[in-house]
Amino acid sequence: MANSPKPKEEFVHDVFQQIAPKYDRMNDILSFNRHKAWRKFAMRKMAVSPGDSAVDLCCGTCDWTISLAEASGSGPVKGLDFSPAMLDVGRGKIARNTHGGQIELFQGNAMELPFADNSFDYATIGFGLRNVPDPVRVLNEMRRVVKPGGMVVCLELSKPTSQPFKGLYYFYFERMLPKMGKLFAKSYEQYKWLPDSLKLFPGREELANIFREVGLKDVEAYALTGGIAALHIGIKEK
């Protein structure tokens, strides 16, 4: 990203347009399949009830969107992403899922949500907050569209703090991961961008404080797999 002449939003859009067909396979490989366990943990903490509504931002290929629909059983679930290629992959999954009728997908900007105030029980964003130009603006939008008492949830890569795990992780993330992207997806530059995207992103406690600053209450932050990912949850005040 630092060497790209394009604005961040345009650069990230191009990245996901290019990697969309191999995104799911690469997620499995690069996270050693841990991303599925992280999402299951998030769903347990959210405790979605039958009939609850949700919006999933930066929904990508819609794995979390589908999990939300399955947990709700009947409530409406919206998915929003700015990459048509990622949404196309998601539509294929939704068409094969028995809860696909609950889901509606939108191509749009997470910083300007096309939804009314107080519309959803949950607003989620998975591995997308670090990619947006203004994370605070996105969190404010998420808070706006959830109902009073509703939940704002972010699952994101984070920064481990304990040695020697921290050193091993950064060696893998910065040195090995882009090479694996080149080997398995023929996309070195796109996967080199992944560690670059994390460098300026807030750590777990910093992000928890941002949740509080945008007006969310009862903020919880969970370190996952030694801190390489984190789950943040905040409640909109009633």
Secondary structure, DSSP 8 states (H G I E B T S, - for coil): -TT--S-HHHHHHHHHHHHGGGHHHHHHHHTTTHHHHHHHHHHHHHT--TT--EEEET-TT-HHHHHHHHHHSSS-EEEEES-HHHHHHHHHHHHTSTTGGGEEEEE--TTS-SS-TT-EEEEEEES-GGGSS-HHHHHHHHHHHEEEEEEEEEEEE----STTHHHHHHHIIIIIHHHHHHHHHS-HHHHHHHHHHHHTS--HHHHHHHHHHTTEEEEEEEEEGGGTEEEEEEEE--
